[in-house]
């Protein structure tokens, strides 16, 4: 089977939830579990490649404006808010109180305003505001205790950074290098070694981002060690 793209599982689940909500609002019979599973699998394998292709075509067309960056966290917040707005206000057998367009608008507003509000309250960029990293575009920085050289194996420029033990979100890491496709740059880890568990949780971290996103790092989701992250432009 073809490999699933990032976000594919969430796309499949979101599609199934959307189908359930739309059929309930249209007073149509529920679909069987195997049909919902088939819809979810088809969406997981089909929708992300289509969106990636359309994004590539859009970016390759000079006269089109830059696409706004939408993070997976924002999509989750918007989808969850929309689902709540459409389901909690609906009573079986009665006309829908909130039209679909209003539910989508509510989800869009919350997904747009909530992440920057959380960033301001907490004093650092939260998951919904972080951008996707491009670590898969690098060769030489992963799997090494003290990476010294990094090569860009993708066909777009990336910015690579060694985040030292005293650097973390919301501040961009200082040792950043712009790496063109096929270019190799030299980094200076000094005496620091990569963050690893359980022996060296406070070590340095490496991360690659798409400009103008800015490399940084934060405590990992398990509360020990660090992970590289990409901050939005200042």
C-alpha positions as protocol buffer text, in pm:
chain_id: "A"
residue {
  index: 1
  type: UNK
  ca { x: 0 y: 0 z: 0 }
}
residue {
  index: 2
  type: UNK
  ca { x: 118 y: 359 z: -59 }
}
residue {
  index: 3
  type: UNK
  ca { x: 271 y: 546 z: 232 }
}
residue {
  index: 4
  type: UNK
  ca { x: 45 y: 774 z: 433 }
}
residue {
  index: 5
  type: UNK
  ca { x: 136 y: 1142 z: 422 }
}
residue {
  index: 6
  type: UNK
  ca { x: 159 y: 1353 z: 740 }
}
residue {
  index: 7
  type: UNK
  ca { x: -187 y: 1433 z: 873 }
}
residue {
  index: 8
  type: UNK
  ca { x: -351 y: 1150 z: 677 }
}
residue {
  index: 9
  type: UNK
  ca { x: -499 y: 973 z: 979 }
}
residue {
  index: 10
  type: UNK
  ca { x: -647 y: 1297 z: 1112 }
}
residue {
  index: 11
  type: UNK
  ca { x: -790 y: 1367 z: 765 }
}
residue {
  index: 12
  type: UNK
  ca { x: -959 y: 1027 z: 759 }
}
residue {
  index: 13
  type: UNK
  ca { x: -1108 y: 1072 z: 1106 }
}
residue {
  index: 14
  type: UNK
  ca { x: -1225 y: 1426 z: 1025 }
}
residue {
  index: 15
  type: UNK
  ca { x: -1392 y: 1304 z: 705 }
}
residue {
  index: 16
  type: UNK
  ca { x: -1580 y: 1031 z: 891 }
}
residue {
  index: 17
  type: UNK
  ca { x: -1697 y: 1278 z: 1156 }
}
residue {
  index: 18
  type: UNK
  ca { x: -1811 y: 1519 z: 883 }
}
residue {
  index: 19
  type: UNK
  ca { x: -2008 y: 1243 z: 709 }
}
residue {
  index: 20
  type: UNK
  ca { x: -2178 y: 1142 z: 1035 }
}
residue {
  index: 21
  type: UNK
  ca { x: -2274 y: 1501 z: 1119 }
}
residue {
  index: 22
  type: UNK
  ca { x: -2401 y: 1583 z: 769 }
}
residue {
  index: 23
  type: UNK
  ca { x: -2613 y: 1267 z: 747 }
}
residue {
  index: 24
  type: UNK
  ca { x: -2758 y: 1329 z: 1093 }
}
residue {
  index: 25
  type: UNK
  ca { x: -2852 y: 1686 z: 1002 }
}
residue {
  index: 26
  type: UNK
  ca { x: -3012 y: 1561 z: 678 }
}
residue {
  index: 27
  type: UNK
  ca { x: -3211 y: 1298 z: 881 }
}
residue {
  index: 28
  type: UNK
  ca { x: -3057 y: 1019 z: 670 }
}
residue {
  index: 29
  type: UNK
  ca { x: -2996 y: 670 z: 812 }
}
residue {
  index: 30
  type: UNK
  ca { x: -2662 y: 603 z: 975 }
}
residue {
  index: 31
  type: UNK
  ca { x: -2396 y: 430 z: 768 }
}
residue {
  index: 32
  type: UNK
  ca { x: -2263 y: 96 z: 884 }
}
residue {
  index: 33
  type: UNK
  ca { x: -1926 y: 80 z: 1057 }
}
residue {
  index: 34
  type: UNK
  ca { x: -1752 y: -84 z: 763 }
}
residue {
  index: 35
  type: UNK
  ca { x: -1875 y: 187 z: 526 }
}
residue {
  index: 36
  type: UNK
  ca { x: -1749 y: 462 z: 758 }
}
residue {
  index: 37
  type: UNK
  ca { x: -1415 y: 281 z: 788 }
}
residue {
  index: 38
  type: UNK
  ca { x: -1390 y: 257 z: 409 }
}
residue {
  index: 39
  type: UNK
  ca { x: -1466 y: 630 z: 375 }
}
residue {
  index: 40
  type: UNK
  ca { x: -1201 y: 713 z: 635 }
}
residue {
  index: 41
  type: UNK
  ca { x: -933 y: 499 z: 468 }
}
residue {
  index: 42
  type: UNK
  ca { x: -1012 y: 643 z: 124 }
}
residue {
  index: 43
  type: UNK
  ca { x: -994 y: 998 z: 263 }
}
residue {
  index: 44
  type: UNK
  ca { x: -665 y: 929 z: 444 }
}
residue {
  index: 45
  type: UNK
  ca { x: -500 y: 798 z: 129 }
}
residue {
  index: 46
  type: UNK
  ca { x: -668 y: 1029 z: -122 }
}
residue {
  index: 47
  type: UNK
  ca { x: -715 y: 1377 z: 23 }
}
residue {
  index: 48
  type: UNK
  ca { x: -360 y: 1463 z: 147 }
}
residue {
  index: 49
  type: UNK
  ca { x: -189 y: 1386 z: -189 }
}
residue {
  index: 50
  type: UNK
  ca { x: -451 y: 1589 z: -374 }
}
residue {
  index: 51
  type: UNK
  ca { x: -405 y: 1885 z: -139 }
}
residue {
  index: 52
  type: UNK
  ca { x: -24 y: 1857 z: -166 }
}
residue {
  index: 53
  type: UNK
  ca { x: -48 y: 1855 z: -547 }
}
residue {
  index: 54
  type: UNK
  ca { x: -279 y: 2156 z: -552 }
}
residue {
  index: 55
  type: UNK
  ca { x: -49 y: 2340 z: -309 }
}
residue {
  index: 56
  type: UNK
  ca { x: 250 y: 2272 z: -536 }
}
residue {
  index: 57
  type: UNK
  ca { x: 62 y: 2398 z: -842 }
}
residue {
  index: 58
  type: UNK
  ca { x: -46 y: 2710 z: -651 }
}
residue {
  index: 59
  type: UNK
  ca { x: 308 y: 2789 z: -532 }
}
residue {
  index: 60
  type: UNK
  ca { x: 449 y: 2731 z: -881 }
}
residue {
  index: 61
  type: UNK
  ca { x: 210 y: 2984 z: -1037 }
}
residue {
  index: 62
  type: UNK
  ca { x: 386 y: 3325 z: -1021 }
}
residue {
  index: 63
  type: UNK
  ca { x: 80 y: 3547 z: -1036 }
}
residue {
  index: 64
  type: UNK
  ca { x: -103 y: 3377 z: -747 }
}
residue {
  index: 65
  type: UNK
  ca { x: -58 y: 3521 z: -393 }
}
residue {
  index: 66
  type: UNK
  ca { x: 123 y: 3325 z: -124 }
}
residue {
  index: 67
  type: UNK
  ca { x: -93 y: 3071 z: 51 }
}
residue {
  index: 68
  type: UNK
  ca { x: -173 y: 3149 z: 415 }
}
residue {
  index: 69
  type: UNK
  ca { x: -6 y: 2907 z: 654 }
}
residue {
  index: 70
  type: UNK
  ca { x: -254 y: 2686 z: 834 }
}
residue {
  index: 71
  type: UNK
  ca { x: -112 y: 2456 z: 1102 }
}
residue {
  index: 72
  type: UNK
  ca { x: -246 y: 2112 z: 1187 }
}
residue {
  index: 73
  type: UNK
  ca { x: -330 y: 2247 z: 1533 }
}
residue {
  index: 74
  type: UNK
  ca { x: -549 y: 2517 z: 1383 }
}
residue {
  index: 75
  type: UNK
  ca { x: -726 y: 2259 z: 1166 }
}
residue {
  index: 76
  type: UNK
  ca { x: -795 y: 2045 z: 1473 }
}
residue {
  index: 77
  type: UNK
  ca { x: -927 y: 2342 z: 1673 }
}
residue {
  index: 78
  type: UNK
  ca { x: -1144 y: 2461 z: 1385 }
}
residue {
  index: 79
  type: UNK
  ca { x: -1282 y: 2115 z: 1311 }
}
residue {
  index: 80
  type: UNK
  ca { x: -1356 y: 2043 z: 1677 }
}
residue {
  index: 81
  type: UNK
  ca { x: -1528 y: 2381 z: 1725 }
}
residue {
  index: 82
  type: UNK
  ca { x: -1735 y: 2337 z: 1409 }
}
residue {
  index: 83
  type: UNK
  ca { x: -1842 y: 1987 z: 1515 }
}
residue {
  index: 84
  type: UNK
  ca { x: -1946 y: 2112 z: 1859 }
}
residue {
  index: 85
  type: UNK
  ca { x: -2139 y: 2406 z: 1713 }
}
residue {
  index: 86
  type: UNK
  ca { x: -2328 y: 2183 z: 1469 }
}
residue {
  index: 87
  type: UNK
  ca { x: -2402 y: 1892 z: 1702 }
}
residue {
  index: 88
  type: UNK
  ca { x: -2485 y: 2057 z: 2035 }
}
residue {
  index: 89
  type: UNK
  ca { x: -2743 y: 2285 z: 1875 }
}
residue {
  index: 90
  type: UNK
  ca { x: -2910 y: 2009 z: 1672 }
}
residue {
  index: 91
  type: UNK
  ca { x: -3207 y: 1811 z: 1801 }
}
residue {
  index: 92
  type: UNK
  ca { x: -3314 y: 1500 z: 1606 }
}
residue {
  index: 93
  type: UNK
  ca { x: -3640 y: 1555 z: 1424 }
}
residue {
  index: 94
  type: UNK
  ca { x: -3608 y: 1935 z: 1435 }
}
residue {
  index: 95
  type: UNK
  ca { x: -3463 y: 2172 z: 1176 }
}
residue {
  index: 96
  type: UNK
  ca { x: -3094 y: 2256 z: 1236 }
}
residue {
  index: 97
  type: UNK
  ca { x: -3057 y: 2567 z: 1453 }
}
residue {
  index: 98
  type: UNK
  ca { x: -2709 y: 2650 z: 1321 }
}
residue {
  index: 99
  type: UNK
  ca { x: -2658 y: 2631 z: 944 }
}
residue {
  index: 100
  type: UNK
  ca { x: -2345 y: 2464 z: 813 }
}
residue {
  index: 101
  type: UNK
  ca { x: -2195 y: 2790 z: 692 }
}
residue {
  index: 102
  type: UNK
  ca { x: -2235 y: 2941 z: 1041 }
}
residue {
  index: 103
  type: UNK
  ca { x: -2069 y: 2639 z: 1201 }
}
residue {
  index: 104
  type: UNK
  ca { x: -1777 y: 2665 z: 960 }
}
residue {
  index: 105
  type: UNK
  ca { x: -1749 y: 3038 z: 1029 }
}
residue {
  index: 106
  type: UNK
  ca { x: -1741 y: 2977 z: 1404 }
}
residue {
  index: 107
  type: UNK
  ca { x: -1467 y: 2716 z: 1358 }
}
residue {
  index: 108
  type: UNK
  ca { x: -1267 y: 2951 z: 1136 }
}
residue {
  index: 109
  type: UNK
  ca { x: -1286 y: 3239 z: 1383 }
}
residue {
  index: 110
  type: UNK
  ca { x: -1185 y: 3023 z: 1679 }
}
residue {
  index: 111
  type: UNK
  ca { x: -900 y: 2858 z: 1485 }
}
residue {
  index: 112
  type: UNK
  ca { x: -771 y: 3202 z: 1384 }
}
residue {
  index: 113
  type: UNK
  ca { x: -798 y: 3383 z: 1717 }
}
residue {
  index: 114
  type: UNK
  ca { x: -738 y: 3114 z: 1982 }
}
residue {
  index: 115
  type: UNK
  ca { x: -373 y: 3020 z: 1899 }
}
residue {
  index: 116
  type: UNK
  ca { x: -231 y: 3376 z: 1922 }
}
residue {
  index: 117
  type: UNK
  ca { x: -434 y: 3431 z: 2240 }
}
residue {
  index: 118
  type: UNK
  ca { x: -279 y: 3120 z: 2397 }
}
residue {
  index: 119
  type: UNK
  ca { x: 67 y: 3231 z: 2283 }
}
residue {
  index: 120
  type: UNK
  ca { x: 24 y: 3567 z: 2452 }
}
residue {
  index: 121
  type: UNK
  ca { x: -115 y: 3421 z: 2775 }
}
residue {
  index: 122
  type: UNK
  ca { x: 154 y: 3152 z: 2810 }
}
residue {
  index: 123
  type: UNK
  ca { x: 447 y: 3363 z: 2687 }
}
residue {
  index: 124
  type: UNK
  ca { x: 561 y: 3103 z: 2433 }
}
residue {
  index: 125
  type: UNK
  ca { x: 437 y: 2959 z: 2106 }
}
residue {
  index: 126
  type: UNK
  ca { x: 193 y: 2673 z: 2162 }
}
residue {
  index: 127
  type: UNK
  ca { x: 146 y: 2368 z: 1940 }
}
residue {
  index: 128
  type: UNK
  ca { x: -130 y: 2525 z: 1730 }
}
residue {
  index: 129
  type: UNK
  ca { x: 105 y: 2808 z: 1626 }
}
residue {
  index: 130
  type: UNK
  ca { x: 411 y: 2596 z: 1544 }
}
residue {
  index: 131
  type: UNK
  ca { x: 496 y: 2523 z: 1181 }
}
residue {
  index: 132
  type: UNK
  ca { x: 589 y: 2188 z: 1031 }
}
residue {
  index: 133
  type: UNK
  ca { x: 961 y: 2112 z: 1038 }
}
residue {
  index: 134
  type: UNK
  ca { x: 1161 y: 2000 z: 734 }
}
residue {
  index: 135
  type: UNK
  ca { x: 1395 y: 1760 z: 911 }
}
residue {
  index: 136
  type: UNK
  ca { x: 1339 y: 1507 z: 633 }
}
residue {
  index: 137
  type: UNK
  ca { x: 1523 y: 1747 z: 400 }
}
residue {
  index: 138
  type: UNK
  ca { x: 1851 y: 1708 z: 588 }
}
residue {
  index: 139
  type: UNK
  ca { x: 2128 y: 1455 z: 567 }
}
residue {
  index: 140
  type: UNK
  ca { x: 2398 y: 1442 z: 831 }
}
residue {
  index: 141
  type: UNK
  ca { x: 2232 y: 1601 z: 1134 }
}
residue {
  index: 142
  type: UNK
  ca { x: 2017 y: 1313 z: 1252 }
}
residue {
  index: 143
  type: UNK
  ca { x: 2161 y: 1009 z: 1423 }
}
residue {
  index: 144
  type: UNK
  ca { x: 2487 y: 1179 z: 1521 }
}
residue {
  index: 145
  type: UNK
  ca { x: 2586 y: 1279 z: 1873 }
}
residue {
  index: 146
  type: UNK
  ca { x: 2762 y: 1597 z: 1754 }
}
residue {
  index: 147
  type: UNK
  ca { x: 2651 y: 1682 z: 1399 }
}
residue {
  index: 148
  type: UNK
  ca { x: 2909 y: 1894 z: 1214 }
}
residue {
  index: 149
  type: UNK
  ca { x: 2776 y: 1911 z: 859 }
}
residue {
  index: 150
  type: UNK
  ca { x: 2426 y: 1922 z: 714 }
}
residue {
  index: 151
  type: UNK
  ca { x: 2319 y: 1875 z: 352 }
}
residue {
  index: 152
  type: UNK
  ca { x: 1989 y: 1989 z: 203 }
}
residue {
  index: 153
  type: UNK
  ca { x: 1850 y: 1699 z: -2 }
}
residue {
  index: 154
  type: UNK
  ca { x: 1523 y: 1873 z: -95 }
}
residue {
  index: 155
  type: UNK
  ca { x: 1458 y: 2108 z: -388 }
}
residue {
  index: 156
  type: UNK
  ca { x: 1377 y: 2414 z: -176 }
}
residue {
  index: 157
  type: UNK
  ca { x: 1589 y: 2631 z: 57 }
}
residue {
  index: 158
  type: UNK
  ca { x: 1575 y: 2548 z: 426 }
}
residue {
  index: 159
  type: UNK
  ca { x: 1712 y: 2707 z: 741 }
}
residue {
  index: 160
  type: UNK
  ca { x: 1894 y: 2467 z: 975 }
}
residue {
  index: 161
  type: UNK
  ca { x: 1982 y: 2539 z: 1336 }
}
residue {
  index: 162
  type: UNK
  ca { x: 2166 y: 2385 z: 1626 }
}
residue {
  index: 163
  type: UNK
  ca { x: 1969 y: 2485 z: 1934 }
}
residue {
  index: 164
  type: UNK
  ca { x: 2203 y: 2487 z: 2231 }
}
residue {
  index: 165
  type: UNK
  ca { x: 2104 y: 2383 z: 2588 }
}
residue {
  index: 166
  type: UNK
  ca { x: 2025 y: 2741 z: 2699 }
}
residue {
  index: 167
  type: UNK
  ca { x: 1796 y: 2822 z: 2403 }
}
residue {
  index: 168
  type: UNK
  ca { x: 1424 y: 2750 z: 2379 }
}
residue {
  index: 169
  type: UNK
  ca { x: 1082 y: 2867 z: 2256 }
}
residue {
  index: 170
  type: UNK
  ca { x: 980 y: 3154 z: 2225 }
}
residue {
  index: 171
  type: UNK
  ca { x: 1332 y: 3269 z: 2128 }
}
residue {
  index: 172
  type: UNK
  ca { x: 1476 y: 3154 z: 1792 }
}
residue {
  index: 173
  type: UNK
  ca { x: 1801 y: 2962 z: 1826 }
}
residue {
  index: 174
  type: UNK
  ca { x: 2111 y: 3165 z: 1738 }
}
residue {
  index: 175
  type: UNK
  ca { x: 2312 y: 2928 z: 1519 }
}
residue {
  index: 176
  type: UNK
  ca { x: 2099 y: 2935 z: 1203 }
}
residue {
  index: 177
  type: UNK
  ca { x: 2223 y: 2863 z: 852 }
}
residue {
  index: 178
  type: UNK
  ca { x: 2038 y: 2901 z: 522 }
}
residue {
  index: 179
  type: UNK
  ca { x: 2098 y: 2590 z: 313 }
}
residue {
  index: 180
  type: UNK
  ca { x: 2023 y: 2589 z: -59 }
}
residue {
  index: 181
  type: UNK
  ca { x: 1924 y: 2266 z: -238 }
}
residue {
  index: 182
  type: UNK
  ca { x: 2225 y: 2034 z: -257 }
}
residue {
  index: 183
  type: UNK
  ca { x: 2439 y: 2264 z: -41 }
}
residue {
  index: 184
  type: UNK
  ca { x: 2640 y: 2147 z: 261 }
}
residue {
  index: 185
  type: UNK
  ca { x: 2693 y: 2378 z: 560 }
}
residue {
  index: 186
  type: UNK
  ca { x: 2914 y: 2340 z: 866 }
}
residue {
  index: 187
  type: UNK
  ca { x: 2770 y: 2369 z: 1215 }
}
residue {
  index: 188
  type: UNK
  ca { x: 2951 y: 2409 z: 1546 }
}
residue {
  index: 189
  type: UNK
  ca { x: 2812 y: 2192 z: 1828 }
}
residue {
  index: 190
  type: UNK
  ca { x: 3109 y: 2274 z: 2051 }
}
residue {
  index: 191
  type: UNK
  ca { x: 3123 y: 2037 z: 2345 }
}
residue {
  index: 192
  type: UNK
  ca { x: 2746 y: 1987 z: 2355 }
}
residue {
  index: 193
  type: UNK
  ca { x: 2590 y: 1661 z: 2244 }
}
residue {
  index: 194
  type: UNK
  ca { x: 2243 y: 1591 z: 2110 }
}
residue {
  index: 195
  type: UNK
  ca { x: 1958 y: 1572 z: 2359 }
}
residue {
  index: 196
  type: UNK
  ca { x: 1875 y: 1208 z: 2423 }
}
residue {
  index: 197
  type: UNK
  ca { x: 1696 y: 999 z: 2684 }
}
residue {
  index: 198
  type: UNK
  ca { x: 1777 y: 893 z: 2945 }
}
residue {
  index: 199
  type: UNK
  ca { x: 2146 y: 985 z: 2942 }
}
residue {
  index: 200
  type: UNK
  ca { x: 2147 y: 1345 z: 2810 }
}
residue {
  index: 201
  type: UNK
  ca { x: 1800 y: 1508 z: 2819 }
}
residue {
  index: 202
  type: UNK
  ca { x: 1940 y: 1864 z: 2832 }
}
residue {
  index: 203
  type: UNK
  ca { x: 2165 y: 1845 z: 2526 }
}
residue {
  index: 204
  type: UNK
  ca { x: 2145 y: 2040 z: 2201 }
}
residue {
  index: 205
  type: UNK
  ca { x: 1869 y: 1996 z: 1940 }
}
residue {
  index: 206
  type: UNK
  ca { x: 1876 y: 2022 z: 1563 }
}
residue {
  index: 207
  type: UNK
  ca { x: 1585 y: 2136 z: 1347 }
}
residue {
  index: 208
  type: UNK
  ca { x: 1521 y: 2245 z: 988 }
}
residue {
  index: 209
  type: UNK
  ca { x: 1246 y: 2490 z: 889 }
}
residue {
  index: 210
  type: UNK
  ca { x: 1103 y: 2651 z: 577 }
}
residue {
  index: 211
  type: UNK
  ca { x: 1193 y: 3022 z: 567 }
}
residue {
  index: 212
  type: UNK
  ca { x: 1067 y: 3256 z: 704 }
}
residue {
  index: 213
  type: UNK
  ca { x: 983 y: 3012 z: 987 }
}
residue {
  index: 214
  type: UNK
  ca { x: 1242 y: 3027 z: 1266 }
}
residue {
  index: 215
  type: UNK
  ca { x: 1409 y: 2725 z: 1431 }
}
residue {
  index: 216
  type: UNK
  ca { x: 1377 y: 2689 z: 1807 }
}
residue {
  index: 217
  type: UNK
  ca { x: 1313 y: 2411 z: 2055 }
}
residue {
  index: 218
  type: UNK
  ca { x: 1087 y: 2321 z: 2348 }
}
residue {
  index: 219
  type: UNK
  ca { x: 1053 y: 2056 z: 2615 }
}
residue {
  index: 220
  type: UNK
  ca { x: 926 y: 1734 z: 2457 }
}
residue {
  index: 221
  type: UNK
  ca { x: 568 y: 1620 z: 2502 }
}
residue {
  index: 222
  type: UNK
  ca { x: 672 y: 1361 z: 2761 }
}
residue {
  index: 223
  type: UNK
  ca { x: 825 y: 1633 z: 2980 }
}
residue {
  index: 224
  type: UNK
  ca { x: 1188 y: 1520 z: 2947 }
}
residue {
  index: 225
  type: UNK
  ca { x: 1438 y: 1612 z: 2681 }
}
residue {
  index: 226
  type: UNK
  ca { x: 1383 y: 1859 z: 2397 }
}
residue {
  index: 227
  type: UNK
  ca { x: 1245 y: 1863 z: 2046 }
}
residue {
  index: 228
  type: UNK
  ca { x: 1312 y: 2103 z: 1763 }
}
residue {
  index: 229
  type: UNK
  ca { x: 1024 y: 2328 z: 1653 }
}
residue {
  index: 230
  type: UNK
  ca { x: 963 y: 2592 z: 1388 }
}
residue {
  index: 231
  type: UNK
  ca { x: 828 y: 2926 z: 1510 }
}
residue {
  index: 232
  type: UNK
  ca { x: 612 y: 3149 z: 1289 }
}
residue {
  index: 233
  type: UNK
  ca { x: 772 y: 3467 z: 1146 }
}
residue {
  index: 234
  type: UNK
  ca { x: 805 y: 3747 z: 1397 }
}
